[in-house]
Amino acid sequence: MTLATPSFAEFFGALHGYAPFPWQRRLAERVIEQGWPSTIDAPTGLGKTSVLDVALYVLAYQADLDPRVRTAHTRIALVVDRRLIVDSAFQHANDICRRLSAAESDVLRWARDRLRMVSGTDEALAVRQMRGGLTWDSLWATSPSQPLILTATVDQFGSRLLFRGYSTSDWIKPIDAGLLGSDCLVLVDEAHLSGALLETTAGVRAIEGLAVELPVDHRRLTVVSMTATPNSDSEPVLSDEDLADPVASARLSAVKEAMLIDVPGATTRSRAVADVGTALSCLAQHALTGTAQVVLVTANTVSAARAAFQDVRRAGIPAELVIGRCRPVDRDARMARWWPLTRTGRDRRAQRGPFVLVATQTVEVGVDLDVDALVTEVAPIDALIQRFGRVDRRGELGRTMSFIVRVPNRLRDDPPPYYSASAATWDWLSAEADVGILSGRTLAVPARRVDMGVVEVRNALSRSDQVRRLLAPTTRPPVVLPTAVSTWRRTSPIPVPDESIIGYLHGVGRGQPVVSVLWRCDLDLPQEVLVGDEVGVEPDPMPHEIVEVPLEMVRRWLAGEEESDSSDLDSDVVEPPSKGRLAGSLPSVVVRRGESWRRIRHPRQVRPGDILVVPSEFGGHDEFGFIGSYRRPVADVAELGGGSPFLRVSRPVLRCLLGRDLAADEAELVGDLRRAGMPPREARASAASLCMLMAERLDDASPYPDEVAALLGRFCVAGNIRVDLPLHGGEFDDGYAGGDQSANGVCVIRARTAAAANVSDDSDQSSTTAVHVSLESHLRSVGEKAAEFGKRCGLAPSFARAVELAGRLHDLGKAEIRFQALLAGGPVWMIEAMSGDSASLLAKSGRPLGRLRLAGQLAQWPRNMRHEALSLRMVAGAPDRLFAGCDRHLVEHLVAAHHGRARPLYQVIEDDEPTTARVDFDGCSFIASTSGASPGWDQPARFEQLSVRYGSWGLAYLEAIVRLADISTSKAGR
């Protein structure tokens, strides 16, 4: 029996166990009948995150339609103009994913099966959190037809959309842009904070609409703004039905009284920071003398939040600090302490004693907190609405008392990021209430207070004709013009000068590019390793150990200047360091740009989007987040990210993890393990014994006891691990000894896992798999996968034929004899007798990457020559009949760009000993010479013409289909 299509209310109830609010149900009906509204104006606390549920329901509802007419988007992005500390939307999406996988009811089985119809796999829904990409494994989408929810900040989403993804490889940038610019629904939370992004995406959509033919015109980029701040331009989402709903009514009518408190006496701005910290702490303690047990303290700058936290802690009150610029591993470790005490839905009756959570603006959006009282520095009304949305979020208390604090000198000069809006808001509030005075620690309580409840604030703002003055200031972005788009879409090479994207994301004069920073305790390598600029960092940077910091803030820190009193907002502007401080030499600091590492010696050499690796001893980060100055060494946490676990056996690393030096017997095991020439079985036994001993002695001396215990637990059975012994001998004494000083001398314990296909986009690495794969088999498999993707994405027949044909032809250039020798692992003479038949040629080598590079030298394959450049030459020489039913120029471009290069040029390579390559495939003979195969001077004109015809993002989307087909096929070992 086929289940009748359930209603949205039935779907929502099956997912969450309770009914949706009336406005959520009406929204689902509206989207099915008319499409998405441009704005959703819903108060905080009334389930804006459920818009994700609506989007998924509509996709499941339309799943049986032909993909060429389906309008429901495959990818759903929720964008927030805050760093994602506790991303409630991400947790919400993960809950949906888990419940769909379990599918314990007929309704959920209906939704799961329908979404599988879209994906074409057993995976109904994927959920991703967008962070700086570091390796190919960080690719957030593996299939263009996979239903997917992703959460991202304005910077991460916007930079990827505009082909300039922060901290991502240049070769990945087109995939990101193509998938986000096509078949993507973008939900911008608290959109009044992200006006620049909204205008920019509207400009992108308008310019893309000028294309002659878009691949998925029926599912173009669609942007919906969501806000809890009343907007006269939007249609209110609430109706009398919502006000009559008992659950909604309790949240909307909750009384949230607030005292306005002045803190006089500050004489300088530097003194004002300390004064506001003391005042916030003092009022939090006042709040705890009443009925409140959990208090949220919110400051406008990181320095003030830290000052308030220190004062609360000195008073002996349990407290935690939350700031946005923080490594994920530290964030998660701290969150385990405060999240159970503050999350929405906790049992208030189980609370034992007082607790204070001190935070910056990072908790305003996307964090499902529910506290008993708020102590906040005065801010624009939209920020205050968000902050009070964390108080009595479900209306369980009914009436609460909070504090809004003003330190006059904080407002005197109208400092960023709020400028005059905070002062204007204070004047507006104080016109309706009395102002109390906090003198020292003595509080004069005002008689009249303001009600910051949802209904009261909305009503008050509806009566005001000066609402715009009260809102956080924003600036308009530059107009998105075709010239800017023409620059952005060029990703290989990126033009110099480039068109900066910062103003397009945050407005003119606002925001800064970011730098990804991580710390390693074994980075202080001896000088001989750092000869020249080319260096290496092992293991590769991991997302959990990275914090994203504005460029000028990083430069100030490296130049030795103290961090300015800045906000925690990406839209804020940080002053650069003084020019005299930029000349100082740095210790062993390296950056990753694209696929290469380079040592830098001066702060001015740090560039936007760099991945910066700094010695732990340099400081800059504590357990709460980025601190911008030296305090103490930073823990090296590369091992603590899960996934494929590893453990570097070196004194600095183990000291970081354990919080102490090794005991004598532990050091003896390490010495056994690191002794050169040890048999693998004996090495594994020593490694397992070492990990067992450290696990037994692990205590709170470790800054990450739970994480380290889990890491060591993976290595306590010798049969489950392998040991990469150092290449040189040496004993484990007081530091590195002998050859162990080199990066290659570090012994590493790893989990024993099956060999996996390497899916890096590097030309050498992409040619490695666990086994040899023939060229014919690989080409047919990629073509079939590209055809499947094209069909599921709803491409028109001409586009579907183009991506299929490009997949079948993309690696023809690998037939060149030197490249075949490279894959075979030997010199050319070993394979000279091989025929040009595609079945006897290789596409993938089963050899490890190191051996493959050595084989490349033996084969004399020219350094940096691209096999796809030769593929392009071979395809360009094919007869027209091969391209029947599609645009041959499009096929040629998709072949040329299938590793992200040739947008629009390859690197110029001179082949001193050119050869002629030939391969017979699909009844055609493909022939081309390596002489002139690179750079391919006709490619730039072809790239520009196709971008105009099919759209900059449309062309990138077609590239993404072919490239993801290649990646997924390679990962499967085919």
N, C-alpha and C positions, 0 to 999 in steps of 0.2 A: 504494500500500500504506500503510495506516494504522499508525503506530508504536504498539506496545503501551505501556501506561503504564509508564514507567521507575520503578525504585525510587529512594528518596532517595539511596542510595549512588551510583547511576548519575548522578543529577542533580548531586550534589555533586562527583563526580569529573570530570564534563564541565565544570563551572564552574572548578574550581581545579587540576585535574591530579593530584590525590592523593585518597586515600580518607578519608572522615570517621572520627572516633573512634567507638568503639562506642556511647558515651552519646548522641552526636548522632543516630546512626541509630535508637536506641531511642526517643529523644524524638519524632522524626518519626512513627514508628509509633504512639506513644502519643497524639499530637495527633489523628491521623486517626481513631483508634478511640474515644477518650474525651474529646478536647478538651484544653485547656491546663492543666497543673498550676499551682497558685498560686505555687510557688517552684521555682527551679532552682538547686541548690547545686553549682556546678562550680568547681574550683580555677582561679586565674588562670593563664594560659598554656595552657589546654586548650580554647580556641576558643569562649568564650561568645558571641562576636559571630556565630558561625554559627547562632545562634537565628534571625537574620534569614533565613538560607537555608531553615530549616525552615518559617518562616511563609510564604515565597514558594512553596515546593514545595507546601504544603497548599492555598494559593490556586489554584495551577495544577491541582492534583489535582481540585479541586472546580469548576473553571471551567465545565464543561458542565452543572452543576446549574442548575435554575431559581433565579435570584437571590432568590426569595422563600423558598427553603429552604436556600440555601448558608449555611454557618456560618463559613467562612474570611473573615477581615476584609480589607477593601480597603486600609485605611491601617494602617501599622505604624510605631509611634513607639518609638525607643530613647532613654530619658531617663537622664541622668547628672548627679549632684550635683557637678559640676565644670564650670568654663568650658572650652569645647572648644578646646584649643590645637592638638593634632594629633588630630583625631577619627578614630580608626582605624575606627570603625563607619561613618562617612560615607565614608571611602575604600573600605572593604569593599563598601558598597552601590553606590558608583559603579563599582567593578570588575564587580560582578554586572550592572549596567545595560549597561555597554559590551559585555560578553561575550554578553548576551542579544541586543543589537542586531546584533552580528556573526553570532551563531548558526552557528558553524562545525561543528556536529555535529547529528545527528538528535535527540539528547536536548535540546539547547538550542533547536533549532527547535520541538520539542514544547512546551517551557516558554514560549517567546516567543509562539507562536501561541495558546496557552491564555490567557495573560495579556492578549493583545489581545482575546480574546473577552470578557473582563471590562471592559476599558476602552472598547471600541467604536471604537478609533482604531489608528493604526499604532504608537503608543507603548505598549510593553509595560510599562515600569516608569519611574516618575519618582522622583528622589532629591532631597531638600531638607535644608538645614541651617537650623534655625529661629533667626533673629536678630530684633532689634527691627525691626518693620515701619515703613517711612518713606513709601512711596508705594503706590499701588494695584499697581504693578508688583511689589512685594515680596510679593504674595499667594502663599502657598506651595502652594496647590492651585488648579487651574483647572477641574477636573472632579470631581464627587463620586464618579464611578465609575472614576477612574484609580488603578490599583495604585500605591502610593506608600510609600516609606520616608523617614522624616524622623528627624533626630537633634536633640536639644534639651537644654538644662539644665532643672533643676527649676523655676527661676523663669520661663523662657520658656514651657515647656509648661504649668505650673500656672496661671500668670496668664492664659493664653489659654483654658484649660479653664474657668476661673471667670469668664469674660466680662470680664476686666480686663487684657487683653494689654498688657504693658509696651511703651511707645513705639509703640503702634499706634493708628490712628484709631478713634474711638468707633464709626464706621460699619462698620468691619471686625470689631470684636469679636464680634458675633453669628455671623459666618461661621466664625471660628476656633473658637468654643465648639461650634457645631453639628457641625463636621467632626471635632473631637477627642472629643466626647462621644457620638458615634454611629458605629457601624461602624469602630471603631478598637481595635487591639491595642496595649497599652502595655507595653513591656519596660523595667523599672526596673533599671538596672545598679547593683551594689553597694547593694542595697535597704536594708541595715541603716543606711546613711547617710541614707535618705530615708523614714524611718518615718512622718513627718508626712504626706507626699504620699500614701503608701499608704493611710493611714487616711482621708484626705480623699477620695480617689477611691472608696474603698469606701462612704463616706457619700453621695457623688454618685450612685453606682450604686443604692444603696438607695432614696434619695428619688426618683430617676427611675423606679424600679420601681413606685412608687405611682400612676403615670399610668394612666389608663383604657385608653389604646391608644397604644403607641409605634410610630413609623413603621418601625423596623427592630429589633424586639424580638429577633429571632433572631441579630442581630449587635450586641448591646449593647456598651458600653464594657467591655473586659476587660483586667485588669492582672495581669502576671506579674512577680514579684520574682526577680532574679538576684543571687547573691552568691558570692564566693570565701571568705567567712568562715564557718566551720562553724556551723551553726545546729541546735540540738537539736530545734527545732520542724519542721524540714523533712526530707524523705526524701532520703538521700544519692543523688546522681545516678550516682556511680561504682560499678562492680561489678568482680568478679575479671577479667572480660573486658577492662576498661580497663587494669587493672594489668598484664595480660599483653601488652598491645599494646606493641610495641617503641618506637614513637614516644612514646606517652604515658608509658611507663615511664621513659624517659630524662628527661623533664621532671619527673615526680613524684619521682624518686629522687635528683635532683641535690642534692649537699651544698652548702649555703650557710652556711658558718661565719661567725660575727660576733663580734667583740671588743666587750665592754662597756667604755666609756671614760668616766671621770669627769674633769671639768675644774674643779678647785677654784679658789678665790681671788676669784671675782666678789663684789663687795660691794653693788652696787645693780642694779636691774632695767635701768636704762639702760646700765650697763656690761656687763650680761649679754648684751645684743644683740651688742655688738662682740666679746665673748669667744666666743660660740657661732660667730660668723662666722669668727673666726680659727681656732678649733678645727676646724671643718668643713674649712676650707682646708688646714690642716696635715695632717690625716688623709688627705685626698685625695692630697696629695703623698706621704705614706707608702705609700698603696695603689699609687701609680704606680711605686714602687721595686721592687715585686714583679712578678708576671706580668701584672697588669692594665694595659691600655692605655687603656681607656675607663671613666671613673668617673662615676657619678651622685651628686651631692650634693643632699640634700633637707633644707630647713629648714621650720620650722613657721610662720614669719612672713615677710612680704615684706622687712622691714628686715634680718632675719638672712640671707636669701638674697642680698640685694644686698651685704651686708658680706662674705660668703663669696666671692662672685664677684669683688669688687674685690681681695681678698687673693690669690686664685688668679691673677688677671691680673697683679698686681704681681710675682708670682713668675716671670713670663715663660712661663707654661703656657697653651697655647691653650684657651680656655674660651668658653662662651656661657651666657646667663641666660634662663630661661623663667619668666614669671609670667602669671597668668590675665588680669588686667585690662590688655588690650593691644589696640590697633587691629589689625584683620585684616591690613591692608597691611604693618604693621611685623612682625607675627607671621610672615607668609609670607616676607618678605624675610630675617628672621633664620633662619627654619627651613631655608631653602635651604643654610645653612652647617652646621647641626648634625644635621639629620635623616639624611643619608647616613652619618654616622659612628656613629649610635646605633640605627638602625631594626632591627627583627627581620628576619633573613634576609640581612643584609649579609655580605660575605665578610671574616671577621676577619683572614685572611691578608693582605689588601690594606691593612690599617691601617698608616699611616705616622706614627709618633710618638704621644705622649700627647694625650689630650683629656679635658676635664672639663666636664660639663653640670651647671650649678647650677639648681635649680628649687624651687618651692614645692609645696604639695599638689596643684597642678593636674595633675601627671603621674601621680597615683595611679590614675586610672581613665580608660579610653578612649584610652590612648596605648600603642602597640605598640612599646615600647623594649626593647632587649636590650643591657645593659652588662656589663662584666667585674667590677665591684665597686660597692658602695654605701657612701656615708658619709651617715648620717642622724641627725638629732636624734631623741631618743627621743619616741615618740608612742604612742597607744593601739594595742593589738595588731592591730586590724583595719586601721589605717593602715600599720603595719609589714608586714603580710602583703601589702598592695598594693605597697608600695615594693620589697620583696624579690621580688615577682613580675616586676620589670623586670630582675632579675639572672639571667644565664644562662637566659634565658626558654625556650630550646629544649633545654637540657641538653647543649649542645655541649661545654662545658668540663668538666662533671662535678663539679668542686670549685672553689669560689671563697672569697675572704676579704673580709669587709666590716667596717664599724664602726658601732656604735650609741653615740651621744654624749649625755651628760647634763651640763648646766650647772646646778648645784643651784639657783641663784637664779631660773632660768626656771620651776622647779616649786614654789618655796616658797609662793607665793600662789595656786597653782592657777589660773593665768590662762586665759581663753578662748583658743581654742575647745575645748580638751580637758579643762580643769579637772583633776580628780584622776585621770583615766584614765591619763595619761602616767606619773605617779608610781607608780600601782598596777602598771602594766606593767613599769616598771623594777624594782620590788621582786620581781615574779614571775620576771623573767628572771635577776636577780642571785642568786636563790635556787638557780639551777641552774648558775651560772657565776661565775668570778672577775671582778673589776672592775679594769681597768688605769687608770693615771693619766697624763694629759697635763699636764705642767708646763712652761709656756712652749711650746717646740717639741720637748721631750724626751718620748718615749713609753715608759712602763713597760708592757710587753706582759703581759697576763694569761695564766695557764697554761691555765685551762679556758675554753672558748668555748661559745656556743650555736649550734645548727643551726637556721637559719630556712628550711630546705627544706620543700616542700609537705607531704610525708608526716609529717615529724618534728613540725612545728607542729600539724598536725591531730591527731596522736596525743597530743601534750602537752595540748592544749586539751580533748580528750575525757576526760582523766584529772582535769581541774581542775573544782572545784565553784564557782569564783569568776569564771567567764568574763565575766559581765555587768560586773564592776568594771573589766575590762581594755578594754572597748569605748568608743569615742568616745561621749560622752553625747548623748542626744537628749531632747527633750521632746514630750509628746503635743500634738496640735493641738486646737483647739476642736472640739466636736461639730458636724457639718454639720447644721443644722436648716432646716426649710422657710422660716423667716423670713429666714435668711441667703441662701438660694437666691432667694427672692422679691426681695431687694435686688439681688443680682448680675445677675439677668437683665434688670434695667432699665438699659439702656445709652444711652437717648436720651430725656430727659436722665438722667445718672447721679445718683442721689439724694445729697442733702446732709443729714445726714452719711451717708457710705457705710460698708459693712461691709468693713473691711480684710481683705485676703487673706493677709497675711504669715504670721500664725500658722498658717494652714491649710497653708502650704507647708513651713515649717521648724519648727513647734512654737511653743508659747506662750513669748514672751520671746526668740525666736531670729529671726535674719534681719532684713533691711530691704528696703524697696522700692528699685528701681534707677533711675538717671537715665542717659540716653544722652548722651554728650559728644563734640563734635567741635570742631576748630579751623579758623579761616579767617584768612588773612593780610590780606584786604581787607575785614574787617568793621568797621574803624574809620572808619565813614561820617561825613560832615559832619553837623552838628547838624540842618540843615534836613531831612535825610532821616529823622531820628528824632523829628520832631514828634509828640507823643502817644505812644501805646503800640504802634500798629499799624505793623509794619515788614515787610520782606521779605528773604529770603536766596536768592541765586542763585549757582550752581545748587542744586537741592534737595539736602539731605543724602544721602550715599551710604552703604550699609552698610559698605563697606570702610574708611571713615574714622571709624567710631564705636567708642567703648569704653563698656561699661556699668559704672557705678560706684555703690556704695551711696549713698543720698541724703545721709546725714549726713557721709560722707566728702567728697562734693562741697561741702557747705555749709562744712565745716572748711577746705577748700582755698580756696574763694572768700573766706572770712573772714580768710585769711592765717595760719591755724594749721597747724603742722607735722602731717604724717600720723602717727597713732598707730602703735604696733608691732602691727599687726593681721595676721590670717591672710589667706589667699587664698580663703577659703570664703565662699559666699553666705550660709551659716547663721550666720556670725559677726555680732557686734553692734559697731557703731562708735559711740563717744560723740559726741553733738552738740557743736558749738563753744560756747564760753562766750557767754552772752547779750550781753555787752558788745561782742563782736567782730562780732555780726550786724548792727550798725547802719551799717557802713561802706558807702560808695557804690561801685558797680562800674563798670567801663568799659563799652564797647558790648557787652553780653551779651544775647542774645535766646533765647527758648525757643519751641518749636513745641508747641502743644496742639491736638490735632484737626487742623483744616484751617487754623488761623490762627497767625501769628507775633506775639509780643509782646516788647517790651523789658522787662528786669527791672533793678532798681537795687539790690537787697539780697539777700544769700544766703538769707534766710528766705523769699523769694518763689519759690524753686525747689521744685517739687512732684514727687511720685512720678510716674514715667512721662514726665517732660518730655524733650524733645530739646533739649539745651543747646548753643548755638553761642557759642564764646569766641574772642576775638582771639588769634592765635598768640603775640603778645608776652606774654600772661598766663602762659605756661608750663603745667606740670602733667603733661606726658607726655614721656618720652624714647624712645630707640630700642627700649627693652625693655618699656615699658608705662607705666601711670599711676603718677605719682610723688607726687602730692598736694602739691606745693610748687613754687615758682618756681625753676627752675634756668637754663633758657635757652628761647628761643622754640621753639614746636612747628611742625614742617613742615606746610604746607597740602598735603594729598594728594588733594584731590577729583578731580583729573584721572586718578588712577592706578587706577581701578576697572574698566577695560575696559567691556564693554557698548557703549553708544553714546558714543564718545570725544568729548571736547571739550577745548579749551585756552583759558583766559582770558589774553588778552594784556595783562598788567599787570606792572610791575616787581616787586612783592612775590611774585606767583605764580611768575614765571619764576626769580626768585632762589631760591625754595624748591626748585624742581624741579632746577635746574642746580647748586645749591650755590655760585653765584658771580653777580656782576653781568654784564650783557651787555657784549660787546665793542662797539667803536664801529660796525663795519659791521652787526652784529646790531641795535643800537639804531636805526640808520638805516632798516633794513627795517621795524622796528616803527613808526617814525614814518610811513613811507609807508603802511603798512597801516592805521593809525589816523586818517589824515587824512580829514576829513569830505568826503563827496561822491565818493569814489573809485569808479570803475566796478567792478562785481562781478568781471569777468574780471581786471582789474588787481589787485584785492584778493586774489583767489585765488592769482595768481602770486606776489605778495609773501609771502603766508602760506606757500606751499610752499617758497619760497626761504629764508625764515626758519627753518622747521623742518629743512630739509636742512642749513643752516649750523650750527644748534645740535646736530643729531645728529652731525655731523662732529667737533665740539669737546667732546662729552660724555665725561667721564672719571670717575674715582672721586671727584671733588669733589661729585658728586651723591650724596645719601644713598640713592637708589633708581636706580642706573644702568641696570639691566636693564629696569625698569618704564618709566622715562622714554624709553629708546631705543625700546621697543615703541610708546609713545604717539606720539613724533615720527615714527616710521616710517609711521604711518597717514596722515600729512598731507604727505608729500613729493611727492605727485602732485596738481597743481592740479585736475585733473578729478574727483578723489575727495573734494573738500572744498567746503564753502560757508563764507562769512564773514558773521557777524552784526555789521555795523558799528555803532559807537556812535551814539546818537541825537543827540549834540551834538559839536561840534568840539573840537579840542585837540591839542596835540603831546605826544609821549612824552618828557617831560623828566625831572626828578628824582623825579617822582611823578605823581599825577593833576593834570591841568591843566584849567582852565576847566570846561566842562560835564562833562568826563570824571570829575569827582569823584562824580557820582551813580552809583548802582548800575546805572542804565540806560546809562551811558556806557562800560561795559567792552566792548571788542571781543572776540568769541569765535569761534574756529575750530572747526568741527564736521565730523564725517564726513558725507559726503553719503549719505543713506539714503532709501529710499522712505517716503512719508508713511504713518504708521501710525495706526490708530484709537486715540483717546484713551480709556482705560478707567478713568479716575478715577471715584470714586464721588460727586464733587461734581456737583450738579444741572446746572450749566452745562457743565462739562467732559464729563460723560457723554453730552451731546447733540451732541458733535462727532465726526465721522469724516472720512475722506479725501474722501468724496462724499456728496451728498444721499441720504437714505434715506426712503422713504415710510413713513407711520405704519402703513398696512395691512401692508406687507411686513415691517416690523420686528416687529409684534405676532405675525404668523403664524410668523415664524422663531423667535422666542423661545418661543412655545408649543410648537412642534415640538421644539426642543432640550430644553425642560423635560420634555416627555413622554418623550423618549429617555432623559434622565438618570433619570427616575422608574422607567422599566422596568428599566434596568441596575442601579439601586440596590435593586431588589426591593421597591418600595413596593406595598402592597395597592391594589386598584383605586380605592378612594375617595381615597386620598392621591395616587395617580398622576393622577386626574382633576383634583384640586384644584391641583396644581402646574402642570399643563398649562393649565388655565383662567386661573390667575393670570398665567402668562406671556403669554397672549393678550390680557389686559386691562390689564396693568400700566401702560402709558403712555397710557391714554385721555385723561388730563388735559392732555396736550400739544396737544389739539385746541383749547384756549382761544385766542382770536384774538390776544391779545398774545404768547402763547408762540409761536404760529406766526409772528408778525412777527419775534420774536427770532431764530428759526431761519432765516427768510428774509433777515434782515439789514437790515430797514428799518422804518419806522413802520407803524402799523396800517392807515392808509389805502391802502397798497400792496396789501394782501391782503384787503380787505373783501369783494371780490367772490367769494372762494373759497367753494366749497360745503363742506358738512360731511361729504362722503364721505371715508372713511379713505384711499382711494387717492390723493386729491389733496392730502392733508395730509402734513406732514413729521414724522418722528420724530428724524432726525439732520441736522445742518447740516454742509455741507462746508467751512464757513468756519473760519479759525483762531480760537483761543480769545479772543485780544484783540479781534478784530472782533466776536465773538459777544457779549462783554460790552458793547461799545459799542452793538450792536444792541439789547441788553436795555434800555439807557437810552432809545434812540429809541422802542422799543415800549412803554415805560412799564410793563414787567412789574414788579410790586411786589418790592422787595428782600427776599430770603430766603423768598419764597413758594415752597412746594413743589408741583411739578406732581403728585406722587403723592397729595397731599392731595385734589386735585380728582379724580384717578382713583378714589380711595376713594369719594368722594361719588357719582360716576357709577355705580360698580359697586353701591353700596348701594341705588341706586334701580332696579336691574334686576329683572325678574320672576323668581320662584322657579324657573320652568322652566329657566332658564339654568344653574342649579346642580344639576341632576338628577345623582344618583350621588355627590355629595360634600357636604361641610359648607360652606355658603355663608359662614359666619362665618370659617372658615379661609381661604377665598379672599379675602375682604375684607382680612383681616390681611396676607396675603402680598402683596397689592397695596399696602397702606399702608406696609409695611416694606421694600419692594424696594430702597431705598437706605439701609437701616439706621436710618432714623428711626422715629418712632411706636412706640418701645419704652419707654414707652407713649404719649408725647405728641409732637406737633409744636410748634415754636415758634409762639407766638401772633403772628399777622400780621393787621393791619387793612387791608382793601382799600377804599380811599377811593372807587374807582369800579368797583364789582363788575360782572361780566359774566356771561352765561349761555353755557356751552359745550355744543355738541352734536356728536355723531359717530355715523354709521351704520356698524355693523360686525357681521359674522356674523348678519345678519338682525335685529339689535336696534338700537334707537335709545337712545343713552346721553346723558342730559341732566343738567346740574348747574350751579348758580350758584356763583361764587367768594365770594359773601357767606356767611360761616360755614363755608367749605370747610376752613379751618384755624382752630383746631387740631384739630377732630374730637373732641368731648368724649366720644363713645361708645367711642373706641378703647381707653382704659385698661382698662375693664371687659372688653372683648372680649379684650385681650391676656392679662389674668389668667386668664380662664376657659379660654382655649386652652392656656396654659402648664400649668394643672392637668390638663386633659384629655389632652394629647399629650406632656407632659413639657417642662420648660424647655429641655433640650438637644434633645429631639425636635422642638419647634417651631422652634428655631434651625436645625436640620438641614434642615427643609423650606424655610425661608427661604433657606438657602445654595444649595439646588438651583435655586430660581427665580433667585436673584441671579447664580449662576455661569452659568446659561443666558443671562441678559441680557448678562453681561460677555463671554462667548465669542462670542455673536452680534454684539455691537457691535465686538469686536476684529476680526471677520471682515468688517466693513464692511457688515453687513446689519441 
